[in-house]
Amino acid sequence: MKRKSIILHVLLFALIASGCTNKTTSLNNSGNSGETTKPNEQQGNSNGSNTKPNQNDQSLLEFFLPAGSTARYQGEGNEFAKLDIDFAHPYENYVILHENNGGAVIRRIYKIEKEQILKMEEKPVDLHEDFPSLQDINAMEPIGIYLKKPLNVGTEFGNWKIVEKDVTVETPYQTFDHAFVIEEKGDDFVNRKYFVEGFGEVKRESIMETVDEEYIVTSTLESVTKPE
């Protein structure tokens, strides 16, 4: 049981930590006050689309929801797999997310470059903590690469690799075409993220194998709220 707990902690990307238990996340300075959109109102790829986008020609900012949006994810396999994620773009070329799993609020800061997205910060914070200043963020050293072009099978960055393209992903929100999948593998675990242009991550999947059984934890897009 101790081994299971440790691995699941890793597979959920350090989301299980002590902290805020308020499930409704509200980003300071985010201006998040919109209404839930229906799938046919949301920009991006939808079920039945015959258009195959050239993702390498697009800005990597397209792999985040607009500022002020909130995405809710249905969780299975672990009590902390259910997520609320708020999006803010307070400074040019930077995106800040607050990710609330019911046990902690994780702040993630990303820098958008032409060919890659850098991870600048990933840590638990208080729900009402102010954003770092632009000066403070500019002084940060990147802690990794979140996504990197070309968005083709075989591209590697850190421990991750693009392993599939043009994948159909079914979620409670809608069915997406033309997703691509990145994967991180260890001796006894596999982590996957499914990306769709216009939305970003629409599904996370973590699989741990033991001698006796397999544990699967998923977070799958359930709803999207956008500002008016």
Secondary structure as UniProt FT lines:
FT   HELIX           2..11
FT   TURN            12..14
FT   TURN            28..29
FT   STRAND          34..36
FT   HELIX           39..41
FT   TURN            47..48
FT   HELIX           55..57
FT   HELIX           60..63
FT   TURN            67..68
FT   STRAND          70..76
FT   TURN            79..80
FT   STRAND          83..88
FT   TURN            92..93
FT   STRAND          94..100
FT   STRAND          105..112
FT   STRAND          116..124
FT   TURN            127..128
FT   HELIX           134..138
FT   STRAND          144..148
FT   TURN            153..154
FT   STRAND          156..157
FT   TURN            158..159
FT   STRAND          160..170
FT   STRAND          175..185
FT   STRAND          189..196
FT   TURN            197..199
FT   STRAND          200..209
FT   STRAND          214..227
//
